[in-house]
Amino acid sequence: MPNDGNRYELVQGVLRKMSPAGGAHGEVECFLGAHLMFHARKNRLGSTYVGDTGFKIRTNPDTVLAPDVAFVTRERVQTIPDRFKFIPLVPDLVIEILSPGDREREVLLKVADWLSAGTRAVILVHPRKKTVRLFRSAEQFVALSEQDVLEVPDIVPGWSVSIAEIFETL
């Protein structure tokens, strides 16, 4: 990856420059990352990663993606050979947050890419609409609104957060 101050993802061997996100995006990313991390650490469930962490999910050609938030179970974290490099595995859970400049179609393709690589669930957050979609496959999702609670007990047991709380300060 170039060391030019920009963020990139590598998709099938091609660099994709990533624009900086807006304030709402950053606030939601920080809240969800911290909320998930504190629960995961307290219960020794695994590790939580945010924004700039690269996950090498395919080789030849290489694909390195950087989700807004990711979670990897403790058992799988212990298999990472060098945490100072890109993580050579697929996260168990990924959270992607739509920014105003994102095209929803492109983000849905990224959701499909995560899932086809082996991610067990992808949470897609839309701050402007204050909605959340939980994907288990590219074709199957659950739509959540501010009256609902987000949880993925098969991946992060005991973790839950109300949708209203995610968007409380927006």
BAKETOR-922940 format. One record per residue (C-alpha): residue number from 1; residue in one letter; z, x, y. Coordinates in nm, 4 decimals, always signed. Example, Ala and Ser with C-alpha at 12.3 -4.5 7.8 and 13.67 -1.06 7.14 Angstrom:
BEGIN
<node lumgu="1" miti="A" pz="+0.7800" px="+1.2300" py="-0.4500"/>
<node lumgu="2" miti="S" pz="+0.7140" px="+1.3670" py="-0.1060"/>
//
This chain:
BEGIN
<node lumgu="1" miti="M" pz="+0.0000" px="+0.0000" py="+0.0000"/>
<node lumgu="2" miti="P" pz="-0.0756" px="+0.1276" py="+0.3501"/>
<node lumgu="3" miti="N" pz="+0.2180" px="+0.2473" py="+0.5586"/>
<node lumgu="4" miti="D" pz="+0.0935" px="+0.0988" py="+0.8881"/>
<node lumgu="5" miti="G" pz="+0.3823" px="-0.1345" py="+0.9751"/>
<node lumgu="6" miti="N" pz="+0.2093" px="-0.4443" py="+0.8376"/>
<node lumgu="7" miti="R" pz="+0.3049" px="-0.6448" py="+0.5293"/>
<node lumgu="8" miti="Y" pz="+0.0523" px="-0.6741" py="+0.2488"/>
<node lumgu="9" miti="E" pz="+0.0123" px="-0.8312" py="-0.0888"/>
<node lumgu="10" miti="L" pz="-0.2259" px="-0.6934" py="-0.3482"/>
<node lumgu="11" miti="V" pz="-0.4235" px="-0.9677" py="-0.5214"/>
<node lumgu="12" miti="Q" pz="-0.6472" px="-0.8589" py="-0.8079"/>
<node lumgu="13" miti="G" pz="-0.6850" px="-0.5152" py="-0.6520"/>
<node lumgu="14" miti="V" pz="-0.7656" px="-0.6436" py="-0.2998"/>
<node lumgu="15" miti="L" pz="-0.5216" px="-0.5994" py="-0.0085"/>
<node lumgu="16" miti="R" pz="-0.4242" px="-0.9187" py="+0.1730"/>
<node lumgu="17" miti="K" pz="-0.2577" px="-0.8655" py="+0.5131"/>
<node lumgu="18" miti="M" pz="+0.0320" px="-1.1007" py="+0.5794"/>
<node lumgu="19" miti="S" pz="+0.1075" px="-1.2233" py="+0.9300"/>
<node lumgu="20" miti="P" pz="+0.4639" px="-1.2293" py="+1.0603"/>
<node lumgu="21" miti="A" pz="+0.6326" px="-1.5657" py="+1.0114"/>
<node lumgu="22" miti="G" pz="+0.7699" px="-1.8004" py="+1.2770"/>
<node lumgu="23" miti="G" pz="+1.1336" px="-1.8701" py="+1.3565"/>
<node lumgu="24" miti="A" pz="+1.1740" px="-2.1807" py="+1.1397"/>
<node lumgu="25" miti="H" pz="+1.0280" px="-1.9915" py="+0.8439"/>
<node lumgu="26" miti="G" pz="+1.2697" px="-1.7017" py="+0.8932"/>
<node lumgu="27" miti="E" pz="+1.5693" px="-1.9309" py="+0.9317"/>
<node lumgu="28" miti="V" pz="+1.4901" px="-2.1264" py="+0.6139"/>
<node lumgu="29" miti="E" pz="+1.4190" px="-1.8036" py="+0.4231"/>
<node lumgu="30" miti="C" pz="+1.7493" px="-1.6504" py="+0.5320"/>
<node lumgu="31" miti="F" pz="+1.9473" px="-1.9661" py="+0.4506"/>
<node lumgu="32" miti="L" pz="+1.7968" px="-2.0189" py="+0.1053"/>
<node lumgu="33" miti="G" pz="+1.8091" px="-1.6501" py="+0.0160"/>
<node lumgu="34" miti="A" pz="+2.1752" px="-1.6194" py="+0.1175"/>
<node lumgu="35" miti="H" pz="+2.2745" px="-1.9505" py="-0.0437"/>
<node lumgu="36" miti="L" pz="+2.1101" px="-1.8515" py="-0.3725"/>
<node lumgu="37" miti="M" pz="+2.2358" px="-1.4921" py="-0.3599"/>
<node lumgu="38" miti="F" pz="+2.6005" px="-1.5846" py="-0.3012"/>
<node lumgu="39" miti="H" pz="+2.5959" px="-1.8308" py="-0.5917"/>
<node lumgu="40" miti="A" pz="+2.4145" px="-1.5893" py="-0.8245"/>
<node lumgu="41" miti="R" pz="+2.6488" px="-1.2988" py="-0.7446"/>
<node lumgu="42" miti="K" pz="+2.9652" px="-1.5065" py="-0.7663"/>
<node lumgu="43" miti="N" pz="+2.8620" px="-1.6295" py="-1.1107"/>
<node lumgu="44" miti="R" pz="+2.6955" px="-1.3052" py="-1.2285"/>
<node lumgu="45" miti="L" pz="+2.3690" px="-1.4877" py="-1.2961"/>
<node lumgu="46" miti="G" pz="+2.1166" px="-1.2363" py="-1.1676"/>
<node lumgu="47" miti="S" pz="+1.9626" px="-1.0883" py="-0.8530"/>
<node lumgu="48" miti="T" pz="+1.8084" px="-1.2503" py="-0.5475"/>
<node lumgu="49" miti="Y" pz="+1.5325" px="-1.0877" py="-0.3407"/>
<node lumgu="50" miti="V" pz="+1.3741" px="-1.1767" py="-0.0065"/>
<node lumgu="51" miti="G" pz="+1.0477" px="-1.1302" py="+0.1824"/>
<node lumgu="52" miti="D" pz="+0.9467" px="-0.7700" py="+0.1536"/>
<node lumgu="53" miti="T" pz="+1.0176" px="-0.7236" py="-0.2177"/>
<node lumgu="54" miti="G" pz="+0.6997" px="-0.6601" py="-0.4152"/>
<node lumgu="55" miti="F" pz="+0.6643" px="-0.7927" py="-0.7696"/>
<node lumgu="56" miti="K" pz="+0.3861" px="-0.6373" py="-0.9757"/>
<node lumgu="57" miti="I" pz="+0.2810" px="-0.9363" py="-1.1832"/>
<node lumgu="58" miti="R" pz="-0.0527" px="-0.8109" py="-1.3200"/>
<node lumgu="59" miti="T" pz="-0.2341" px="-0.4843" py="-1.3844"/>
<node lumgu="60" miti="N" pz="-0.6026" px="-0.3866" py="-1.4052"/>
<node lumgu="61" miti="P" pz="-0.6655" px="-0.5055" py="-1.1403"/>
<node lumgu="62" miti="D" pz="-0.3175" px="-0.4948" py="-0.9948"/>
<node lumgu="63" miti="T" pz="-0.1509" px="-0.7930" py="-0.8298"/>
<node lumgu="64" miti="V" pz="+0.1652" px="-0.7314" py="-0.6253"/>
<node lumgu="65" miti="L" pz="+0.3074" px="-1.0385" py="-0.4525"/>
<node lumgu="66" miti="A" pz="+0.6021" px="-1.0673" py="-0.2136"/>
<node lumgu="67" miti="P" pz="+0.7639" px="-1.4117" py="-0.2306"/>
<node lumgu="68" miti="D" pz="+0.9848" px="-1.5379" py="+0.0501"/>
<node lumgu="69" miti="V" pz="+1.2765" px="-1.5618" py="-0.1950"/>
<node lumgu="70" miti="A" pz="+1.2911" px="-1.4722" py="-0.5644"/>
<node lumgu="71" miti="F" pz="+1.5521" px="-1.4855" py="-0.8377"/>
<node lumgu="72" miti="V" pz="+1.5594" px="-1.2836" py="-1.1597"/>
<node lumgu="73" miti="T" pz="+1.8163" px="-1.3493" py="-1.4336"/>
<node lumgu="74" miti="R" pz="+2.0760" px="-1.0826" py="-1.5033"/>
<node lumgu="75" miti="E" pz="+1.9371" px="-1.0060" py="-1.8487"/>
<node lumgu="76" miti="R" pz="+1.5910" px="-0.9407" py="-1.7070"/>
<node lumgu="77" miti="V" pz="+1.7187" px="-0.7400" py="-1.4059"/>
<node lumgu="78" miti="Q" pz="+1.8764" px="-0.4965" py="-1.6510"/>
<node lumgu="79" miti="T" pz="+1.5280" px="-0.4157" py="-1.7875"/>
<node lumgu="80" miti="I" pz="+1.3889" px="-0.2979" py="-1.4501"/>
<node lumgu="81" miti="P" pz="+1.3291" px="+0.0781" py="-1.4895"/>
<node lumgu="82" miti="D" pz="+1.3294" px="+0.1762" py="-1.1188"/>
<node lumgu="83" miti="R" pz="+1.4472" px="-0.0638" py="-0.8492"/>
<node lumgu="84" miti="F" pz="+1.3136" px="+0.1658" py="-0.5755"/>
<node lumgu="85" miti="K" pz="+0.9553" px="+0.0749" py="-0.6712"/>
<node lumgu="86" miti="F" pz="+0.7734" px="-0.2560" py="-0.6991"/>
<node lumgu="87" miti="I" pz="+0.9487" px="-0.4694" py="-0.9576"/>
<node lumgu="88" miti="P" pz="+0.7259" px="-0.4740" py="-1.2669"/>
<node lumgu="89" miti="L" pz="+0.8051" px="-0.8276" py="-1.3794"/>
<node lumgu="90" miti="V" pz="+0.7608" px="-1.1899" py="-1.2787"/>
<node lumgu="91" miti="P" pz="+1.0610" px="-1.3600" py="-1.1122"/>
<node lumgu="92" miti="D" pz="+1.2200" px="-1.6524" py="-1.2942"/>
<node lumgu="93" miti="L" pz="+1.2288" px="-1.8538" py="-0.9699"/>
<node lumgu="94" miti="V" pz="+1.0189" px="-1.8169" py="-0.6554"/>
<node lumgu="95" miti="I" pz="+1.0633" px="-1.9881" py="-0.3182"/>
<node lumgu="96" miti="E" pz="+0.7620" px="-1.9957" py="-0.0859"/>
<node lumgu="97" miti="I" pz="+0.7931" px="-2.1303" py="+0.2689"/>
<node lumgu="98" miti="L" pz="+0.4972" px="-2.2645" py="+0.4612"/>
<node lumgu="99" miti="S" pz="+0.4459" px="-2.1109" py="+0.8053"/>
<node lumgu="100" miti="P" pz="+0.2450" px="-2.2851" py="+1.0787"/>
<node lumgu="101" miti="G" pz="-0.0472" px="-2.0446" py="+1.0228"/>
<node lumgu="102" miti="D" pz="-0.0560" px="-2.0955" py="+0.6458"/>
<node lumgu="103" miti="R" pz="-0.3266" px="-2.3033" py="+0.4879"/>
<node lumgu="104" miti="E" pz="-0.1587" px="-2.5295" py="+0.2367"/>
<node lumgu="105" miti="R" pz="-0.4475" px="-2.4847" py="-0.0079"/>
<node lumgu="106" miti="E" pz="-0.3986" px="-2.1064" py="-0.0075"/>
<node lumgu="107" miti="V" pz="-0.0245" px="-2.1418" py="-0.0599"/>
<node lumgu="108" miti="L" pz="-0.0869" px="-2.3817" py="-0.3505"/>
<node lumgu="109" miti="L" pz="-0.3161" px="-2.1186" py="-0.5043"/>
<node lumgu="110" miti="K" pz="-0.0305" px="-1.8693" py="-0.4715"/>
<node lumgu="111" miti="V" pz="+0.2032" px="-2.1199" py="-0.6401"/>
<node lumgu="112" miti="A" pz="-0.0479" px="-2.1478" py="-0.9256"/>
<node lumgu="113" miti="D" pz="-0.0705" px="-1.7669" py="-0.9431"/>
<node lumgu="114" miti="W" pz="+0.3078" px="-1.7330" py="-0.9782"/>
<node lumgu="115" miti="L" pz="+0.3204" px="-1.9999" py="-1.2474"/>
<node lumgu="116" miti="S" pz="+0.0263" px="-1.8647" py="-1.4457"/>
<node lumgu="117" miti="A" pz="+0.1907" px="-1.5196" py="-1.4401"/>
<node lumgu="118" miti="G" pz="+0.5038" px="-1.6649" py="-1.5999"/>
<node lumgu="119" miti="T" pz="+0.7369" px="-1.7730" py="-1.3201"/>
<node lumgu="120" miti="R" pz="+0.9415" px="-2.0615" py="-1.4595"/>
<node lumgu="121" miti="A" pz="+0.9599" px="-2.2609" py="-1.1332"/>
<node lumgu="122" miti="V" pz="+0.8282" px="-2.2367" py="-0.7777"/>
<node lumgu="123" miti="I" pz="+0.9910" px="-2.4124" py="-0.4841"/>
<node lumgu="124" miti="L" pz="+0.7541" px="-2.4821" py="-0.1958"/>
<node lumgu="125" miti="V" pz="+0.9307" px="-2.5555" py="+0.1332"/>
<node lumgu="126" miti="H" pz="+0.7546" px="-2.7244" py="+0.4256"/>
<node lumgu="127" miti="P" pz="+0.9829" px="-2.6819" py="+0.7333"/>
<node lumgu="128" miti="R" pz="+0.7691" px="-2.8900" py="+0.9695"/>
<node lumgu="129" miti="K" pz="+0.7651" px="-3.1912" py="+0.7341"/>
<node lumgu="130" miti="K" pz="+1.1202" px="-3.1194" py="+0.6092"/>
<node lumgu="131" miti="T" pz="+1.0116" px="-3.1570" py="+0.2498"/>
<node lumgu="132" miti="V" pz="+1.0412" px="-2.9507" py="-0.0656"/>
<node lumgu="133" miti="R" pz="+0.8292" px="-2.9531" py="-0.3807"/>
<node lumgu="134" miti="L" pz="+0.9557" px="-2.8122" py="-0.7097"/>
<node lumgu="135" miti="F" pz="+0.6703" px="-2.6945" py="-0.9334"/>
<node lumgu="136" miti="R" pz="+0.7028" px="-2.6319" py="-1.3072"/>
<node lumgu="137" miti="S" pz="+0.3251" px="-2.6112" py="-1.3467"/>
<node lumgu="138" miti="A" pz="+0.0362" px="-2.6067" py="-1.1001"/>
<node lumgu="139" miti="E" pz="-0.0281" px="-2.9745" py="-1.1775"/>
<node lumgu="140" miti="Q" pz="+0.3315" px="-3.0992" py="-1.2056"/>
<node lumgu="141" miti="F" pz="+0.5828" px="-3.1094" py="-0.9221"/>
<node lumgu="142" miti="V" pz="+0.8770" px="-3.3113" py="-0.7983"/>
<node lumgu="143" miti="A" pz="+0.8726" px="-3.4028" py="-0.4281"/>
<node lumgu="144" miti="L" pz="+1.2116" px="-3.3908" py="-0.2562"/>
<node lumgu="145" miti="S" pz="+1.3073" px="-3.5314" py="+0.0828"/>
<node lumgu="146" miti="E" pz="+1.6153" px="-3.4995" py="+0.3043"/>
<node lumgu="147" miti="Q" pz="+1.8072" px="-3.7506" py="+0.0893"/>
<node lumgu="148" miti="D" pz="+1.7700" px="-3.5335" py="-0.2224"/>
<node lumgu="149" miti="V" pz="+1.9403" px="-3.2284" py="-0.3724"/>
<node lumgu="150" miti="L" pz="+1.7529" px="-2.9219" py="-0.4934"/>
<node lumgu="151" miti="E" pz="+1.8680" px="-2.7669" py="-0.8205"/>
<node lumgu="152" miti="V" pz="+1.7167" px="-2.5770" py="-1.1123"/>
<node lumgu="153" miti="P" pz="+1.9980" px="-2.5753" py="-1.3694"/>
<node lumgu="154" miti="D" pz="+1.7912" px="-2.4175" py="-1.6470"/>
<node lumgu="155" miti="I" pz="+1.7264" px="-2.1108" py="-1.4288"/>
<node lumgu="156" miti="V" pz="+2.0244" px="-2.0933" py="-1.1894"/>
<node lumgu="157" miti="P" pz="+2.3089" px="-2.2921" py="-1.3497"/>
<node lumgu="158" miti="G" pz="+2.5409" px="-2.4611" py="-1.1013"/>
<node lumgu="159" miti="W" pz="+2.3309" px="-2.3859" py="-0.7919"/>
<node lumgu="160" miti="S" pz="+2.2409" px="-2.6806" py="-0.5739"/>
<node lumgu="161" miti="V" pz="+2.1643" px="-2.7389" py="-0.2095"/>
<node lumgu="162" miti="S" pz="+2.0915" px="-3.0586" py="-0.0212"/>
<node lumgu="163" miti="I" pz="+1.7474" px="-3.0760" py="+0.1338"/>
<node lumgu="164" miti="A" pz="+1.9054" px="-3.2000" py="+0.4582"/>
<node lumgu="165" miti="E" pz="+2.1201" px="-2.8838" py="+0.4740"/>
<node lumgu="166" miti="I" pz="+1.8108" px="-2.6600" py="+0.4420"/>
<node lumgu="167" miti="F" pz="+1.6625" px="-2.8144" py="+0.7564"/>
<node lumgu="168" miti="E" pz="+1.9909" px="-2.8862" py="+0.9391"/>
<node lumgu="169" miti="T" pz="+1.9252" px="-2.6604" py="+1.2392"/>
<node lumgu="170" miti="L" pz="+1.5511" px="-2.7201" py="+1.2770"/>
//
